[in-house]
Amino acid sequence: MQGKQVLNETLFVYNLSIETFVPENHILRNINQIVDLSFVRELTQDKYC
């Protein structure tokens, strides 16, 4: 299902943030700052119910 999810960390037993799993110097953090993939939602919205 497509949709924008809002993370409510209080739902988890172990209050872990996804930020703790991705190191600060990980290449995906750099890519995320440079590449804007926000257009993907618009292109795929009719593919989800």
N, C-alpha and C positions, 0 to 999 in steps of 0.2 A: 504494500500500500504506500502510495506516495503521500507525503505530507510533511509539513515542517513540525518537527517534534521539539517540545520544550523540555529540557532535562530538569527534572526535579530530584535533586540529589538526596532529599530526605526519604525517598522511597526505597533506598538501598540500605541494607543492614550495615555494610561497611562503607562509610561515607568516603568513598574513593572518587576522585575526579579523573576523567579520561586524560586530563593534562598530565597526570602522574605517570601514565604509561608511555607517553611520547617524549623522549629526551629533548631538551631545549635545542640541541644542535642537530636534530634529525632533519634530513633533507626534505621531508614532507612539510615541515613548518615553513621552509623557504618557498617551496612550490605553492603552498596555500596563500602566501602573501603576494605572489607574482601572478598566478593564473586565476582568472575569474571564471568560474564554471556556473555562475548563477543562471545562465541562459538554459542550462540543461533542464531545469524544472519546467520552464515554459515549453520547451520542445517535447517533453515527455508527459505532460499533464493529461493528455487524452489516452494514454496507455494504462492509466490506473483508474480504479473505480472510486 
